[in-house]
Amino acid sequence: MSTPPKSSGELLGWLWRGYLRHHLGLLAIAVLFMLIEGSMVGAVSYMMQPMFDLVFVEGNTDALVWVSLTFLVIFCLRGFSGMIQKVTLTRIAQLTAASLRLDLLRRLIRQDTAFHQTHPPGFLIQRVQTDVNAVNDVWRSIITGAGRDAISLVILIGVAVNVDWRWTAVMLVGLPLLMLPIGFAQRYVRKKASLARDLGAKLATRLDEVFHGIVPIKLNSLEDYQAEKFREHTDTFVRSEIRASFGTASITAMVDVMAGVGFMGVLLYGGAEIIEGEKTVGQFMSFFTAIGLAFDPMRRLAAVSGIWQTAAAALERLKELMDAPILIQPPAKPAAKPKGLPEIRLENVQLSYGDAPVLRGLNLTAEAGKTTALVGASGAGKSTVFNLLTRLVDPQQGSVKIGGVNVRDLALEDLRDLHSVVSQEALLFDETLRENILLGRTDVSEAQLKEVLDAAHVSDFLPKLAEGLDTLVGPRGSALSGGQRQRVVIARALLRNTPVLLLDEATSALDAQSEQVVQAALDKLAGGRTTLVIAHRLSTIRNAHKIVVMDRGRVVDEGSHDELLARGGIYADLYRLQFQEGKTVIDPVGAAALAARMPTNEDRPPTLLRRLTFGLFG
């Protein structure tokens, strides 16, 4: 970590201010019953003296009755109070964990795309689930155990001091000597637990990559390779966990050593006083019981100090994510959303990801109600234009306007309500087909739904599904084909009925038959909207009102399909490269192989034609 670890007080203060103080009433109830439960342990040790001196030594039968009843009351109170405080604290812990998990998710999903590019899904899942659970489990054990044990320890030491303060001093003489080694052990546990949390995130990321990439893993026979890589990560994680466990266990061991030294001292010193008749057996049994019972909570409290370091490591990472700034912020006073079909205009836009420039003074206009196609090599900045329009990112310089309004001046909800996006990756959720189209909307009639299903050609395959619209589509829509998923996304876009449509390689991954059906649905969707299209297949954009050729973050040519062909420039060369009398002459694999055989010159950047060829077919 680049920053020093935060103190336990700082982390606890953050947890208290943000979450625990909202349950102050429940905490008060839990503490009350915790006091009762802890006090009963002291009462047991205190009752040892009358039990031995009055009952066992003197044989007092009256004392036998009231001592027995007192023990019954003590254990009943302890059981009842223990049950109440454990249930109450479990409720507090679960409510706190649920609130923390929800707040963290809300924070993360509002981060920009750059944040999510540097924080993979597996890492974030580990934080939201595993780290929050770790904090919850440890917090519950600390409050439930440490609170009760601290109360019991104070009362038991009080009983021991009441019997003989000198015996108590002898018993605890080694305690100050443990402070320094326990401090070292705590720092060691914190360091190893922090490493274990990082390794756990790497394991989650690896699993996420494996399960999402299961098809290429099988096709490339990478099962053993991926299993071996996972084993290596797991071995490192196990070693880190064992070392953290060693640090925690060493703290408890040190308390046991101190207890052994203390007991030896008390037996030597106190035993002599009993032999000489200065103390009674009942007094010694009361003291011995109090100290014996005290060392159990003392050991648990020592262990909690190590366990807390594990929780602190997880809590520190959660706090870092919660404190991470959200760069895309809504304006303080949002402008009114533009009415009608808006014109889209980017003026002198510059954008870099780190030190890598993506857009270099881009000027681009998409006329209202018309279709504008973006053509260019991979990395030319086409998809970045879409990200700017929806404010997934903001430019460092220049302006992005929709309907004459700067996107920074619009409320984020209003801005994104202007757009429908259909991309190559048709993201569906593991819910029913109906839910994937409605996305929580409740104001859609069955007639409206049927209309969009027909227009998007979802109705064509709907009868083949066992449950119709109530069929679960599987994780990421895995129960549907690529063409079916695309049609579902188009139906979703039709239902949104937004004035701006963004199409990003919407048909590039489909077979010819599916492409024809989906393209027909897209043509209907684009009607009467301001539409921007990214397409590598020039056949899908030849009817666009305007085609914009981009290279290295700039517009290098634009015009209609016929104008660009007549001009005989780059677009015309690309068109002839893809088609000859309406037939494709170079497939993507062949184009990549041809480009690989072309001579290169490291001192000369590749030509625009070659870069566009890679973007179109690579």
C-alpha positions in Angstrom: 0.0 0.0 0.0 1.2 3.5 -0.8 -0.3 5.1 2.2 0.4 4.1 5.9 -2.1 1.8 7.6 -4.9 3.6 9.3 -5.1 3.4 13.1 -7.7 1.2 14.8 -9.3 4.2 16.3 -9.7 5.9 12.9 -11.3 2.7 11.5 -13.6 2.2 14.4 -14.6 5.9 14.3 -15.5 5.6 10.7 -17.5 2.4 11.3 -19.3 4.0 14.3 -20.1 7.3 12.6 -21.3 5.7 9.4 -23.2 2.7 10.7 -23.2 1.6 14.3 -24.5 4.9 15.8 -27.8 4.3 13.9 -28.4 1.3 16.2 -27.7 3.0 19.4 -30.9 1.8 21.1 -30.2 -1.8 20.3 -26.6 -1.4 21.4 -27.8 -0.1 24.8 -30.1 -3.1 25.2 -27.2 -5.5 24.3 -24.8 -3.8 26.7 -27.3 -4.0 29.5 -27.7 -7.8 29.1 -24.0 -8.1 28.5 -23.3 -6.5 31.9 -25.7 -9.0 33.5 -24.1 -12.0 31.8 -20.6 -10.8 32.7 -21.6 -10.1 36.3 -22.8 -13.7 36.7 -19.4 -15.1 36.2 -18.1 -13.0 39.0 -21.0 -14.0 41.2 -20.1 -17.7 40.7 -16.5 -17.1 41.9 -17.8 -15.0 44.8 -20.2 -17.8 45.9 -17.3 -20.2 46.2 -16.3 -18.8 49.6 -19.7 -19.4 51.4 -20.1 -22.7 49.6 -16.8 -24.1 51.0 -16.6 -22.3 54.4 -20.3 -22.4 55.4 -21.5 -25.6 53.7 -18.5 -27.9 53.2 -16.4 -27.0 56.2 -19.0 -25.9 58.8 -21.9 -28.1 57.5 -24.5 -25.4 57.8 -27.7 -26.9 56.3 -29.5 -23.5 56.1 -26.7 -22.1 54.1 -26.9 -25.2 51.8 -30.4 -24.1 50.7 -29.8 -20.5 50.0 -26.4 -21.1 48.4 -28.0 -23.7 46.0 -30.8 -21.3 45.1 -28.4 -18.5 44.5 -26.4 -20.7 42.1 -29.7 -21.5 40.2 -30.6 -17.9 39.9 -27.1 -17.0 38.7 -27.1 -19.6 35.9 -30.6 -18.8 34.8 -29.8 -15.1 34.6 -26.6 -15.8 32.7 -28.4 -18.0 30.2 -31.3 -15.6 29.6 -29.1 -12.5 29.4 -26.6 -14.3 27.1 -29.4 -15.2 24.7 -30.8 -11.7 24.5 -27.5 -9.9 24.0 -26.3 -12.4 21.4 -29.5 -12.1 19.3 -29.5 -8.3 19.6 -25.8 -8.0 18.6 -26.3 -10.4 15.7 -29.1 -8.2 14.5 -26.9 -5.1 14.8 -24.0 -6.9 13.0 -26.2 -8.1 10.1 -27.9 -4.7 9.6 -24.6 -3.0 9.7 -23.1 -5.4 7.1 -26.1 -5.0 4.9 -25.9 -1.2 5.0 -22.2 -1.3 4.4 -22.5 -3.7 1.5 -25.3 -1.6 -0.1 -23.5 1.7 0.4 -20.3 0.2 -1.1 -22.2 -1.1 -4.2 -23.9 2.2 -4.7 -20.6 3.9 -4.5 -18.9 1.5 -6.9 -21.5 1.5 -9.6 -21.3 5.3 -9.8 -17.5 5.2 -10.5 -16.4 6.0 -14.1 -15.2 3.5 -16.6 -11.5 4.3 -15.9 -12.0 3.1 -12.3 -13.6 -0.1 -13.4 -10.8 -0.7 -15.9 -8.3 -0.7 -13.0 -10.5 -2.6 -10.6 -11.6 -5.9 -12.1 -14.9 -7.5 -11.2 -13.3 -10.2 -9.1 -11.5 -7.6 -7.0 -14.7 -5.7 -6.4 -16.8 -8.8 -5.6 -14.1 -9.8 -3.1 -14.5 -6.4 -1.4 -18.3 -6.2 -1.4 -18.9 -9.8 -0.3 -15.8 -11.4 1.4 -14.4 -8.3 3.1 -17.7 -7.1 4.4 -18.5 -10.6 5.7 -15.0 -10.7 7.3 -15.7 -7.4 9.1 -19.2 -8.5 10.1 -18.0 -11.8 11.5 -15.1 -10.3 13.4 -17.1 -7.3 14.6 -19.8 -9.6 15.9 -17.3 -11.8 17.7 -15.5 -8.8 19.1 -18.7 -7.2 20.5 -20.4 -10.4 21.6 -17.2 -11.9 23.0 -15.0 -9.0 23.9 -17.7 -6.9 25.5 -18.9 -9.7 27.7 -15.3 -10.9 28.4 -14.1 -7.4 29.4 -17.0 -7.0 31.8 -16.4 -10.5 33.2 -12.7 -9.8 33.6 -13.2 -6.6 35.5 -15.7 -8.2 37.9 -13.5 -11.3 38.4 -10.4 -9.3 39.1 -12.6 -7.3 41.6 -13.5 -10.5 43.3 -9.9 -11.6 43.5 -8.8 -8.2 44.9 -11.6 -8.4 47.5 -10.2 -11.7 48.7 -6.5 -10.6 48.7 -5.0 -7.8 46.7 -1.4 -9.2 47.2 -2.4 -12.5 45.7 -3.9 -10.6 42.7 -0.7 -8.6 42.2 1.4 -11.8 42.2 -1.0 -13.4 39.7 -0.8 -10.5 37.3 2.9 -9.5 37.7 3.8 -10.7 34.3 1.1 -8.8 32.4 3.1 -5.6 31.8 5.9 -7.6 30.3 3.5 -8.9 27.6 2.6 -5.5 26.2 5.7 -5.2 23.9 5.7 -8.7 22.3 1.9 -8.5 21.9 2.3 -5.2 20.1 4.8 -6.8 17.7 2.5 -9.7 17.1 -0.5 -7.4 16.4 1.5 -5.5 13.7 2.6 -8.8 12.2 -1.0 -10.1 12.0 -2.1 -6.8 10.4 0.5 -7.1 7.7 -0.2 -10.7 6.9 -3.9 -10.3 7.0 -3.6 -7.3 4.6 -1.6 -9.5 2.3 -4.2 -12.3 2.6 -7.0 -9.8 1.6 -5.1 -8.8 -1.5 -4.4 -12.4 -2.4 -8.1 -13.3 -1.9 -9.0 -10.5 -4.3 -6.6 -12.0 -6.9 -8.2 -15.4 -6.4 -11.6 -14.0 -7.0 -10.4 -12.2 -10.1 -8.8 -15.4 -11.5 -12.1 -17.3 -10.9 -14.1 -14.6 -12.6 -11.8 -14.7 -15.6 -11.8 -18.5 -15.8 -15.6 -18.9 -15.6 -16.3 -16.1 -18.0 -13.7 -17.5 -20.4 -14.6 -21.1 -20.1 -15.2 -21.5 -23.9 -11.8 -20.3 -25.1 -10.2 -22.3 -22.2 -11.8 -25.5 -23.5 -11.1 -24.7 -27.2 -7.4 -24.1 -26.4 -7.1 -27.0 -24.0 -6.1 -24.7 -21.2 -7.8 -26.6 -18.3 -4.6 -27.8 -16.8 -2.8 -24.6 -17.3 -5.5 -22.5 -15.6 -5.8 -25.0 -12.8 -2.1 -24.8 -12.2 -2.1 -21.0 -12.2 -5.0 -21.1 -9.7 -3.1 -23.6 -7.6 -0.1 -21.2 -7.4 -2.3 -18.3 -6.3 -4.0 -20.6 -3.7 -0.7 -21.8 -2.3 0.4 -18.2 -1.7 -2.9 -17.4 -0.1 -2.8 -20.4 2.2 0.7 -19.5 3.3 -0.4 -16.0 4.1 -3.4 -17.1 6.1 -1.3 -19.6 8.1 1.2 -16.9 9.0 -1.6 -14.6 10.1 -3.0 -17.4 12.2 0.4 -18.0 13.7 0.5 -14.4 14.8 -2.9 -14.5 16.4 -2.2 -17.8 18.2 1.1 -16.5 19.5 -0.7 -13.7 21.4 -2.9 -16.3 23.2 0.2 -18.5 23.9 1.9 -15.5 25.6 -1.1 -15.0 27.9 -1.0 -18.7 28.8 2.7 -18.5 29.7 2.0 -15.4 31.9 -0.9 -17.3 33.5 1.3 -20.3 34.4 3.9 -18.0 36.0 1.2 -16.2 38.0 -0.5 -19.4 39.2 2.9 -20.8 40.4 3.5 -17.5 42.3 0.1 -17.6 44.0 0.4 -21.2 45.0 3.8 -20.6 46.5 2.7 -17.4 48.3 -0.9 -18.1 49.1 -0.5 -21.8 49.9 1.9 -20.9 52.7 -0.7 -18.5 54.2 -3.4 -21.2 54.1 -1.0 -23.8 55.8 -0.3 -21.2 58.5 -4.1 -20.6 59.0 -4.0 -16.9 57.9 -6.5 -17.7 55.1 -9.4 -20.1 54.8 -9.9 -22.7 52.1 -13.1 -20.9 51.0 -11.1 -17.7 50.5 -8.5 -19.5 48.4 -11.2 -21.3 46.4 -13.0 -18.0 45.7 -9.8 -16.4 44.6 -8.7 -19.4 42.6 -12.1 -19.7 40.8 -12.1 -15.9 40.1 -8.6 -16.0 38.6 -9.1 -19.3 36.8 -12.3 -17.9 35.3 -10.6 -14.6 34.5 -7.9 -16.2 32.4 -10.4 -17.6 29.9 -11.8 -14.1 29.0 -8.2 -12.8 29.2 -7.1 -15.3 26.5 -10.1 -14.6 24.4 -9.5 -10.8 24.6 -5.9 -11.4 23.6 -7.0 -13.5 20.7 -9.5 -10.7 19.7 -6.7 -8.2 19.5 -5.2 -10.4 16.7 -8.6 -11.1 15.1 -9.2 -7.3 15.0 -6.1 -6.9 12.9 -7.6 -9.2 10.3 -10.8 -7.1 10.4 -8.9 -3.9 10.3 -7.1 -5.0 7.1 -10.5 -5.7 5.4 -12.1 -2.6 6.8 -9.2 -0.4 5.6 -9.7 -1.5 2.1 -13.4 -1.0 2.3 -12.8 2.6 3.5 -10.4 3.2 0.7 -13.1 2.2 -1.8 -15.7 4.3 -0.1 -13.4 7.3 0.0 -12.4 7.0 -3.7 -13.6 10.1 -5.4 -16.4 9.9 -8.0 -15.1 11.9 -10.9 -18.3 12.1 -12.9 -20.5 14.4 -10.9 -23.9 15.9 -11.8 -24.1 19.7 -12.0 -25.3 21.6 -9.0 -28.0 23.3 -11.2 -28.9 21.0 -14.1 -30.0 22.5 -17.4 -33.3 21.5 -19.0 -33.2 18.4 -21.2 -33.2 19.3 -24.9 -36.5 18.8 -26.7 -37.1 17.0 -29.9 -34.4 15.4 -32.1 -31.1 16.8 -31.0 -28.0 17.6 -33.0 -24.8 16.1 -31.6 -21.6 18.2 -31.7 -18.1 17.6 -30.4 -15.8 20.6 -30.5 -12.0 20.4 -30.2 -12.3 17.5 -27.8 -9.1 16.1 -26.2 -9.0 13.1 -24.0 -6.2 10.9 -22.7 -6.2 7.8 -20.6 -3.2 8.3 -18.4 -0.4 9.3 -20.7 -2.1 7.7 -23.8 -3.9 10.3 -25.9 -7.1 9.0 -27.4 -8.8 12.0 -28.9 -6.7 14.9 -30.3 -8.9 17.9 -30.9 -11.8 16.0 -32.3 -14.5 18.0 -34.2 -17.6 16.0 -35.1 -21.2 16.8 -35.9 -24.1 14.4 -36.2 -27.2 16.1 -37.6 -30.5 15.8 -35.9 -32.7 12.9 -37.1 -30.0 11.5 -39.4 -27.7 8.5 -39.2 -23.9 9.2 -38.9 -21.5 6.3 -39.2 -18.0 6.3 -37.6 -15.3 4.3 -39.4 -11.8 3.8 -38.3 -9.1 1.5 -37.0 -9.2 0.0 -33.5 -8.0 2.7 -31.1 -9.2 5.6 -33.4 -11.5 6.8 -30.7 -14.9 5.7 -32.0 -16.2 4.0 -28.8 -14.7 6.9 -26.8 -17.2 9.2 -28.6 -20.0 7.1 -27.3 -18.6 7.2 -23.8 -18.4 11.0 -24.0 -21.9 11.4 -25.1 -23.2 9.3 -22.2 -20.7 10.8 -19.7 -19.0 7.5 -18.9 -15.9 9.7 -19.2 -15.3 13.5 -19.4 -12.8 15.1 -21.8 -9.8 17.1 -20.5 -10.6 19.8 -23.1 -13.3 20.8 -25.5 -17.1 20.4 -25.3 -19.7 17.7 -26.0 -23.1 19.1 -26.8 -26.5 17.4 -27.4 -29.2 19.7 -28.7 -27.0 22.7 -28.0 -26.6 21.8 -24.3 -23.3 20.7 -22.8 -23.5 17.2 -21.4 -21.8 18.4 -18.2 -24.8 20.7 -17.6 -27.4 18.0 -17.7 -28.4 15.8 -14.8 -26.9 12.3 -15.4 -30.4 10.7 -15.4 -31.7 13.2 -17.9 -28.6 12.8 -20.1 -28.8 9.0 -20.2 -32.5 9.1 -20.8 -31.7 10.7 -24.1 -29.7 7.6 -25.3 -30.4 4.0 -26.2 -27.2 1.9 -26.8 -27.0 -1.4 -28.7 -23.6 -2.9 -28.7 -21.9 -6.1 -29.9 -21.9 -7.4 -26.3 -25.6 -7.7 -25.6 -25.6 -7.7 -21.8 -28.6 -9.6 -20.3 -29.2 -10.3 -16.7 -29.9 -13.7 -15.2 -33.6 -12.9 -15.0 -36.7 -13.6 -17.1 -36.9 -12.4 -20.7 -39.7 -10.0 -19.6 -37.5 -8.4 -16.9 -34.6 -8.0 -19.3 -36.8 -6.0 -21.6 -38.7 -4.0 -19.0 -35.8 -3.4 -16.7 -38.1 -2.6 -13.8 -40.6 -0.5 -15.6 -44.2 -1.0 -14.6 -45.9 1.5 -16.9 -45.7 -0.7 -20.0 -49.0 -2.2 -21.3 -49.1 -5.6 -22.9 -50.0 -4.0 -26.2 -46.9 -1.8 -26.1 -44.7 -4.7 -25.1 -46.1 -6.8 -28.0 -45.4 -4.0 -30.4 -41.7 -3.8 -29.5 -41.4 -7.6 -29.5 -42.7 -7.7 -33.1 -40.6 -4.7 -34.2 -37.4 -6.3 -32.7 -38.3 -9.7 -34.2 -38.3 -11.2 -30.6 -41.7 -12.6 -31.5 -40.0 -14.8 -34.1 -38.3 -17.0 -31.5 -40.6 -16.4 -28.5 -42.9 -19.5 -29.2 -39.8 -21.7 -29.1 -39.1 -20.8 -25.4 -40.8 -23.1 -22.9 -42.0 -20.3 -20.6 -42.3 -17.6 -23.2 -41.5 -14.1 -21.8 -41.1 -15.7 -18.3 -38.2 -17.9 -19.5 -35.0 -17.3 -17.5 -32.3 -16.3 -20.0 -29.3 -17.6 -17.9 -26.2 -15.8 -16.8 -25.4 -13.0 -19.3 -28.1 -14.4 -21.5 -26.4 -17.7 -22.1 -29.7 -19.5 -22.7 -30.2 -17.5 -25.9 -28.2 -17.3 -29.1 -26.2 -14.2 -30.1 -28.9 -13.1 -32.6 -31.6 -13.6 -30.0 -29.8 -11.6 -27.4 -29.3 -8.8 -29.8 -33.0 -8.7 -30.6 -33.8 -8.5 -26.9 -31.5 -5.5 -26.5 -33.1 -3.9 -29.5 -36.6 -4.5 -28.0 -35.3 -2.8 -24.8 -34.0 0.2 -26.8 -37.3 0.4 -28.7 -39.2 0.5 -25.4 -37.0 3.3 -24.1 -37.9 5.3 -27.2 -35.1 7.8 -26.8 -34.2 10.5 -29.4 -30.5 9.4 -29.7 -29.5 5.9 -30.8 -25.9 4.6 -30.4 -25.1 1.4 -32.3 -21.7 -0.1 -31.5 -20.8 -3.1 -33.7 -24.4 -4.3 -33.2 -24.2 -7.1 -35.9 -20.5 -7.8 -36.2 -20.6 -11.1 -34.2 -23.7 -12.5 -36.0 -24.0 -15.1 -38.8 -25.5 -13.9 -42.1 -29.1 -15.0 -41.3 -29.1 -13.5 -37.9 -27.5 -10.3 -39.1 -30.2 -9.8 -41.7 -33.0 -10.1 -39.1 -31.2 -7.9 -36.6 -30.3 -5.3 -39.2 -33.9 -5.0 -40.2 -34.8 -4.4 -36.5 -32.0 -1.9 -36.2 -33.2 0.0 -39.4 -36.7 0.3 -37.8 -35.1 1.4 -34.5 -33.0 4.1 -36.2 -36.0 5.6 -38.0 -36.7 9.2 -36.7 -33.7 9.3 -34.3 -30.3 10.9 -34.2 -28.2 7.8 -34.8 -24.5 7.2 -34.5 -23.2 3.9 -35.8 -19.8 2.2 -35.3 -19.4 -0.6 -37.9 -16.5 -2.5 -39.3 -18.6 -4.0 -42.0 -19.1 -1.2 -44.6 -22.1 -2.9 -46.0 -24.1 -2.1 -42.9 -23.5 1.7 -43.1 -23.6 2.4 -46.9 -27.1 4.0 -46.4 -26.0 6.3 -43.6 -26.6 10.0 -44.3 -23.0 10.7 -43.4 -19.9 8.6 -42.9 -17.1 9.9 -40.7 -13.6 8.4 -41.1 -11.5 8.7 -37.9 -7.9 8.1 -37.3 -5.9 8.6 -34.1 -8.6 10.7 -32.4 -9.3 13.0 -35.4 -11.7 13.2 -38.3 -9.8 12.7 -41.5 -12.7 12.5 -44.0 -16.4 12.6 -44.1 -19.3 12.4 -46.5 -22.0 10.1 -47.8 -21.2 6.7 -49.1 -21.4 7.8 -52.7 -19.5 11.0 -52.1 -16.6 9.2 -50.4 -16.5 6.6 -53.2 -16.5 9.3 -55.8 -13.7 11.2 -54.0 -11.5 8.1 -54.4 -9.9 8.5 -51.0 -9.3 6.2 -48.1 -12.9 5.1 -47.7 -13.0 4.1 -51.4 -9.8 2.1 -51.0 -11.4 0.3 -48.0 -14.6 -0.4 -49.8 -12.7 -1.9 -52.7 -10.6 -3.9 -50.3 -13.8 -5.4 -48.7 -15.9 -5.8 -51.9 -15.6 -6.6 -55.5 -18.9 -6.5 -57.3 -20.8 -7.0 -54.1 -18.6 -10.0 -52.9 -16.2 -10.1 -50.1 -12.7 -10.7 -51.4 -10.8 -10.8 -48.1 -12.1 -12.4 -44.9 -11.0 -11.1 -41.5 -8.4 -13.9 -41.0 -7.1 -13.4 -44.5 -6.8 -9.7 -44.0 -4.9 -10.1 -40.8 -2.6 -12.7 -42.4 -2.0 -10.4 -45.3 -1.2 -7.4 -43.1 1.2 -9.6 -41.0 3.1 -10.4 -44.2 3.5 -6.7 -45.2 6.9 -5.2 -44.6 7.2 -2.9 -41.6 9.4 0.1 -40.8 9.8 0.9 -37.1 11.0 4.4 -37.9 7.8 5.1 -40.0 4.3 4.9 -38.5 2.0 2.6 -40.4 -0.1 4.1 -43.2 -3.7 5.1 -42.5 -4.9 2.5 -45.0 -3.0 -0.2 -43.1 -4.3 0.9 -39.7 -7.9 1.0 -41.0 -7.5 -2.4 -42.5 -6.5 -3.8 -39.1 -9.4 -1.9 -37.5 -11.9 -3.3 -40.0 -10.8 -6.9 -40.1 -8.5 -7.4 -37.1 
